[in-house]
């Protein structure tokens, strides 16, 4: 085998990943959307049936109905997800001769390979099934506070992961994952559960039958410019870094409207604009005694990371409640439809999927029964997957989900302090899904050892290049399934007002 000089750009790949870790945490609404308002009575149907501080995020037009209250709660989620890989054919392995391969151009010249895969036998991490076994815990804090009675109500709603305040986990959904963990991951789960989420809003009961609300979802955008000096390119364990990290607070607005034509009937609609947390990075790498191209004074690397992308979301719904002679709810029903515009999705590397995603409609229904001294609520929701069958190059793993929740709340008095205490249950079933790769897909699995590649020494065609060779971890197919279960508790107090 011919001697190969190390390519400085390949040697520096690890630096890009290391510098990306310097980025500060981000905020977003992914956790709000994934599990609903988990310390609220109708947690999956809060866009139409919110009665407390959760209205701050899900529909701020319902804040005037919450009155004055403060909520403190906690909940726990257990995630079990399995991705099983189909057996891999032996004849698709990338051989060691890839190291000596060159591309033959139409004019007879040759050039370097555009994609440089590992020989299959030298991939650092083995190709294995993915078994997700994780437990997440959260603290919730909500406040609804009338500023001008029902004419202007302030709301705050926050969710903070307890164990991991913030986690960002990137992965590639195609053959590039062979350079890293060489596994498939659930695209819309994982670190999206571990995002600190905060929302603030104002709601107003404009007339007896009309309420309006507006709020902002908080997020952070990072820019990391890092100077890197490598005194010895052959020993990159010793480097000097000068990171310059800039953090900008960004907001994503949302709006709500609620009408009540009769005391029993309610109608509502919301729109939440897209939100994501981006990290843009620039590495300026300098070597000792190195000639830089094009009169530059450094090797400039750029990277982009996107976390917790949520698309445009719009909902509409209706509720009906039966009232007793005192105007208290005996029972109520509600339902809403949510449109999510996933065609604009960007993955964890800020890339649009090759095979475009589809917009989805999810449907939720819920009910509540009031009794002395408390209430019991049940919700159910179906969320289809926006991800088309991954028959080609990419492996965005996602399943349709069936969600259920139950909530029980009752008044409690301890040491003369009155409050409501609630217990809540949550469940999600990931509908099993199987994927088989299709050679006739619009963007088929990439042949990583192009046919007709030649040997860099003798310029002869490498016969092993004939046919499909790929290290794509999703080839020739896979299946996915799982479930999520959770339990939460909350204490809801009347808000403390200053006496006049």
C-alpha positions in Angstrom: 0.0 0.0 0.0 1.3 3.4 -0.9 2.3 5.9 1.8 -0.4 8.5 2.4 0.3 12.0 3.8 -2.2 13.2 6.3 -4.6 15.8 5.0 -4.7 18.8 7.5 -8.4 19.3 7.0 -9.1 15.8 8.0 -6.8 16.1 11.0 -8.7 19.2 12.2 -12.2 17.7 12.1 -12.0 16.8 15.8 -11.2 20.4 16.6 -14.5 21.6 15.2 -16.5 19.2 17.4 -14.5 20.2 20.5 -15.0 23.9 20.0 -18.7 23.4 19.5 -19.0 22.1 23.0 -18.0 25.6 24.3 -21.4 26.9 23.3 -23.7 28.0 26.2 -27.2 26.4 26.7 -30.2 27.3 24.7 -33.9 27.6 25.4 -36.9 26.6 23.4 -40.4 25.1 23.4 -39.7 21.5 22.4 -40.4 20.1 25.8 -43.7 22.0 25.9 -44.8 20.4 22.6 -43.5 16.9 23.2 -45.4 16.1 26.3 -48.0 18.9 26.8 -48.7 20.7 30.0 -47.8 17.8 32.3 -48.8 19.4 35.6 -52.2 20.7 34.3 -55.6 19.1 34.4 -56.1 18.7 30.6 -52.4 18.6 29.7 -52.9 17.5 26.1 -55.8 19.8 25.4 -54.5 23.1 26.9 -54.9 25.1 23.8 -58.7 25.0 24.4 -59.2 23.8 28.0 -56.4 25.6 30.0 -57.5 26.8 33.4 -54.2 28.0 34.9 -50.8 29.4 34.2 -50.2 26.8 31.4 -52.4 29.1 29.2 -49.3 31.4 29.1 -47.8 29.2 26.4 -50.7 27.2 25.0 -53.2 29.9 24.5 -52.7 33.3 26.3 -56.2 34.4 25.5 -57.3 31.9 28.2 -55.3 33.7 30.9 -58.2 35.9 32.1 -60.0 32.7 33.1 -57.1 31.6 35.3 -57.5 34.4 37.8 -54.6 35.0 40.2 -52.6 31.9 40.9 -49.1 30.5 41.3 -48.2 26.9 40.3 -45.2 24.9 41.4 -44.8 21.3 40.2 -42.6 18.5 39.1 -43.0 15.5 36.8 -41.0 12.6 35.6 -40.8 10.9 32.2 -39.5 7.4 31.4 -38.6 6.8 27.7 -38.2 3.4 26.2 -37.4 3.4 22.5 -35.9 0.6 20.3 -34.4 0.9 16.8 -33.6 -2.6 15.4 -31.3 -2.8 12.4 -31.9 -5.3 9.6 -29.0 -7.7 9.0 -26.4 -6.2 6.7 -25.4 -8.0 3.5 -21.7 -8.9 3.3 -21.2 -7.7 -0.3 -21.7 -4.0 0.6 -18.7 -3.5 2.8 -16.2 -0.8 1.9 -12.8 -2.5 1.3 -9.5 -1.3 2.6 -8.5 -0.4 -1.0 -10.6 2.7 -0.6 -7.5 4.3 0.8 -5.7 4.1 -2.5 -8.7 5.1 -4.7 -8.9 8.0 -7.1 -11.9 9.2 -9.2 -11.4 9.0 -12.9 -12.6 12.2 -14.7 -14.2 12.3 -18.2 -11.1 13.9 -19.6 -8.9 11.0 -18.4 -7.4 12.8 -15.4 -8.0 11.7 -11.8 -9.0 13.5 -8.6 -9.5 12.7 -4.9 -12.6 11.1 -3.6 -15.3 13.6 -2.6 -16.5 11.4 0.2 -13.9 9.5 2.2 -15.5 6.6 4.1 -13.8 4.3 6.5 -13.1 0.8 5.4 -16.0 -1.1 7.0 -13.6 -3.1 9.2 -12.0 0.0 10.6 -15.2 2.0 11.6 -14.4 3.1 15.2 -17.9 2.2 16.6 -19.7 -1.1 15.7 -23.1 -1.0 13.9 -25.6 -1.8 16.6 -29.3 -1.5 17.6 -30.3 1.6 19.5 -31.9 1.0 22.9 -33.1 4.2 24.6 -33.5 3.8 28.3 -33.8 7.2 29.9 -35.5 9.0 32.7 -36.1 12.7 32.7 -37.3 14.9 35.6 -38.6 18.5 35.4 -39.6 21.3 37.6 -42.5 23.6 36.5 -43.3 27.1 37.6 -46.3 29.1 36.5 -47.8 32.5 37.4 -51.0 34.1 36.3 -51.4 37.6 37.8 -54.1 40.1 36.9 -52.7 43.6 36.3 -56.0 45.3 35.5 -58.5 42.7 36.6 -59.5 40.6 33.6 -58.6 43.4 31.2 -54.9 42.6 31.4 -53.4 39.4 32.9 -49.7 38.6 33.0 -48.6 35.0 32.6 -45.3 33.2 33.1 -44.7 29.5 32.4 -41.4 27.8 32.8 -40.1 24.2 32.6 -36.6 23.3 33.8 -35.0 19.9 33.5 -33.7 18.9 36.9 -30.8 16.5 36.2 -29.5 17.9 32.9 -30.4 21.6 32.8 -29.4 21.5 29.1 -28.2 18.8 26.7 -27.3 19.1 23.1 -26.7 15.9 21.1 -26.0 16.1 17.4 -25.9 13.2 15.0 -26.0 12.7 11.2 -28.9 10.9 9.6 -26.9 9.4 6.7 -23.6 7.7 6.0 -21.6 10.5 7.7 -22.6 9.0 11.1 -20.0 6.3 10.5 -17.3 8.9 11.6 -19.0 9.2 15.0 -21.3 6.9 17.0 -22.4 4.9 13.9 -26.0 4.6 15.3 -29.5 5.7 14.4 -31.3 8.0 16.8 -34.9 9.1 17.2 -35.0 12.5 15.4 -37.8 14.2 17.4 -37.0 12.8 20.9 -33.7 12.6 22.8 -32.2 16.0 23.7 -35.5 17.7 22.7 -36.8 16.5 26.1 -33.9 18.3 27.9 -34.4 21.9 26.9 -35.2 24.6 29.4 -38.4 26.3 28.2 -39.8 29.7 29.2 -42.7 31.7 28.0 -44.3 35.0 29.0 -47.6 36.4 27.8 -50.4 38.9 28.3 -54.1 38.1 28.0 -57.1 40.4 27.9 -60.8 39.9 28.2 -61.7 42.5 25.7 -65.5 42.0 25.9 -67.7 39.6 27.7 -67.4 37.1 24.8 -64.0 37.9 23.3 -60.5 37.5 24.7 -57.1 38.0 23.1 -53.6 37.1 24.1 -50.0 37.4 22.9 -46.7 36.0 24.2 -43.1 35.2 23.4 -41.2 32.0 23.5 -37.6 32.7 24.6 -34.6 31.2 22.8 -30.9 31.9 22.5 -28.7 32.2 19.4 -24.9 31.6 19.8 -22.0 32.7 17.7 -18.6 31.1 18.5 -15.5 32.5 16.9 -12.4 30.5 17.9 -8.8 31.1 17.2 -6.8 27.9 17.2 -3.1 27.6 17.0 -1.5 24.2 16.3 2.2 24.3 16.9 2.8 20.7 15.6 0.3 19.4 13.0 1.6 15.8 13.7 0.6 16.0 17.4 -2.7 17.8 17.7 -3.1 16.8 21.4 -1.4 20.1 22.1 -3.2 23.2 20.8 -4.0 26.8 22.0 -7.6 28.1 21.9 -9.0 31.6 22.1 -12.8 31.2 22.0 -15.0 34.3 21.6 -18.6 33.3 22.3 -21.5 35.7 21.8 -25.0 35.0 23.0 -28.0 36.8 21.7 -31.5 36.5 23.2 -34.1 35.9 20.5 -37.9 35.7 20.8 -40.6 33.9 18.8 -44.1 35.4 19.1 -47.4 33.6 19.4 -51.0 34.7 19.6 -54.3 33.4 20.8 -58.0 34.2 20.6 -60.9 32.8 22.6 -64.6 33.5 22.2 -67.5 32.4 24.4 -70.8 32.9 22.5 -72.6 31.3 25.4 -71.6 30.5 29.0 -71.3 26.9 28.0 -69.7 27.1 24.6 -66.1 28.2 23.9 -64.1 28.6 20.7 -60.4 29.2 20.5 -57.5 29.5 18.0 -53.7 29.9 18.3 -50.7 30.4 16.1 -47.1 29.9 17.3 -44.3 31.0 14.9 -41.2 28.8 14.2 -38.5 28.7 16.8 -35.0 27.1 17.0 -31.8 27.6 18.7 -28.8 28.0 16.4 -25.1 28.0 17.1 -22.9 29.4 14.3 -19.2 28.6 14.7 -16.1 29.8 13.0 -12.7 28.3 13.7 -9.6 30.1 12.5 -6.8 27.5 12.6 -3.2 28.4 12.3 -0.2 26.1 12.0 3.5 26.4 12.5 5.3 26.9 9.2 2.3 26.4 6.9 1.5 28.0 3.6 -2.2 29.1 3.6 -4.2 29.2 0.3 -5.3 32.3 -1.4 -3.2 34.7 0.7 -5.2 33.8 3.8 -3.6 33.8 7.2 -5.5 30.9 8.7 -7.5 27.8 7.7 -11.1 28.9 8.2 -13.7 26.3 9.3 -17.4 26.9 9.7 -20.1 24.8 11.3 -23.7 25.2 12.3 -25.8 23.5 15.0 -29.5 23.7 15.3 -31.4 22.4 18.3 -35.1 22.0 19.2 -36.6 23.2 15.8 -40.3 23.7 16.1 -42.2 24.8 13.0 -45.2 27.1 12.5 -48.1 25.7 14.6 -51.7 26.8 14.2 -54.7 25.3 16.1 -58.4 25.7 16.4 -60.8 24.1 18.8 -64.0 24.1 20.7 -65.2 23.2 24.2 -68.5 22.8 25.9 -69.2 22.6 29.7 -72.3 21.9 31.7 -72.8 24.4 34.6 -74.6 23.9 37.9 -76.9 26.5 39.4 -73.8 28.2 41.0 -72.1 28.5 37.6 -69.5 25.7 38.5 -68.5 23.2 35.9 -70.2 19.8 36.3 -68.5 18.4 33.3 -66.8 19.6 30.2 -65.6 18.4 26.8 -63.1 19.9 24.4 -61.1 19.2 21.2 -58.6 20.9 19.0 -56.8 20.3 15.8 -53.2 21.4 15.4 -51.4 22.0 12.1 -47.6 21.8 12.2 -45.7 23.0 9.1 -42.8 20.5 9.1 -41.9 21.1 5.5 -39.5 23.8 6.8 -37.7 21.5 9.2 -34.0 21.8 9.9 -32.1 19.0 11.5 -29.3 19.2 14.2 -26.8 20.3 11.6 -29.1 23.0 10.2 -29.8 20.9 7.0 -33.1 20.4 5.3 -34.0 16.7 4.7 -33.3 15.5 1.2 -36.7 13.9 1.0 -38.9 16.8 2.2 -41.1 16.2 5.3 -44.8 16.7 5.3 -47.1 19.0 7.2 -49.2 17.2 9.8 -52.6 17.5 11.5 -52.9 16.2 15.0 -56.2 15.8 16.9 -56.7 16.0 20.7 -59.9 15.4 22.6 -60.4 15.8 26.4 -63.0 15.9 29.1 -63.3 16.8 32.8 -65.8 15.9 35.5 -66.2 18.1 38.5 -67.2 16.7 41.9 -66.9 17.5 45.5 -64.2 18.2 46.4 -62.2 18.0 43.1 -62.1 17.2 39.5 -60.9 14.4 37.2 -59.8 14.9 33.6 -58.8 12.6 30.7 -57.2 13.5 27.4 -56.2 11.6 24.2 -54.3 12.8 21.2 -53.0 11.3 17.9 -49.8 12.8 16.3 -48.8 11.5 12.9 -45.2 11.5 11.9 -44.0 14.2 9.6 -41.2 12.0 8.3 -41.8 10.1 5.0 -40.6 6.5 4.7 -36.8 6.6 4.7 -36.3 4.4 1.7 -33.3 6.4 0.5 -30.1 7.9 1.8 -31.3 9.4 5.1 -32.4 7.8 8.3 -34.6 10.2 10.1 -36.2 7.8 12.7 -39.7 8.9 13.8 -43.0 7.2 14.7 -46.6 8.3 14.9 -47.6 8.7 18.5 -50.8 8.0 20.5 -50.9 10.1 23.6 -53.0 9.9 26.7 -53.1 11.8 30.0 -55.2 11.9 33.2 -55.3 14.5 35.9 -56.9 14.7 39.3 -57.1 17.9 41.4 -58.5 18.6 44.8 -58.5 21.4 47.3 -56.2 20.9 50.3 -55.7 23.0 53.4 -52.5 22.6 55.5 -51.7 24.9 58.5 -54.4 27.2 57.4 -53.0 27.6 53.9 -55.4 26.6 51.1 -54.3 25.4 47.8 -55.1 22.8 45.1 -53.1 19.7 44.8 -52.9 17.7 41.6 -51.7 14.3 40.4 -51.2 13.7 36.7 -50.4 10.7 34.5 -49.0 10.7 31.0 -48.4 8.0 28.4 -47.3 7.9 24.8 -47.2 4.9 22.5 -44.8 5.0 19.5 -46.6 3.2 16.7 -44.2 0.5 15.3 -42.7 1.4 12.0 -40.4 -0.5 9.5 -38.2 0.9 6.8 -36.6 -0.9 3.8 -34.1 0.9 1.5 -35.1 1.1 -2.1 -32.5 1.4 -4.9 -35.0 3.3 -6.9 -35.6 6.0 -4.3 -35.3 9.6 -5.4 -32.2 10.0 -3.3 -30.9 6.4 -2.9 -28.3 5.1 -0.5 -25.0 6.6 -1.6 -22.4 4.3 -3.2 -19.4 5.4 -1.2 -16.8 3.6 -3.4 -17.7 4.9 -6.9 -17.6 2.4 -9.7 -14.6 2.7 -11.9 -12.3 4.2 -9.2 -8.7 3.8 -10.0 -5.6 3.0 -8.0 -3.5 6.1 -7.2 -0.2 4.2 -7.9 -0.9 2.3 -11.1 -4.0 4.1 -12.4 -5.8 0.8 -12.9 -9.5 0.3 -12.2 -10.1 -1.2 -8.7 -12.4 -4.1 -9.3 -13.7 -4.0 -5.7 -15.4 -0.7 -6.5 -18.0 -2.4 -8.7 -21.5 -2.4 -7.2 -22.9 -0.7 -4.0 -20.5 -0.3 -1.1 -21.9 1.7 1.9 -21.4 2.2 5.6 -24.8 3.9 6.0 -25.9 2.5 9.4 -29.5 2.4 8.2 -28.8 0.1 5.3 -30.6 -2.2 4.3 -33.4 -1.2 6.7 -34.6 -0.9 10.3 -37.7 -0.8 12.5 -38.5 1.4 15.5 -41.0 1.3 18.4 -41.3 2.4 22.0 -43.3 4.2 24.7 -43.1 7.1 27.1 -44.7 7.1 30.6 -44.8 9.9 33.1 -46.2 11.1 36.4 -46.4 14.6 37.9 -47.6 16.5 40.9 -48.4 20.2 41.4 -49.4 22.7 44.0 -51.5 25.6 42.9 -51.8 28.6 45.3 -53.7 31.9 45.0 -51.2 34.5 43.9 -50.0 36.9 46.6 -51.3 40.4 46.1 -50.0 43.6 47.7 -52.6 45.2 49.9 -53.6 48.8 49.1 
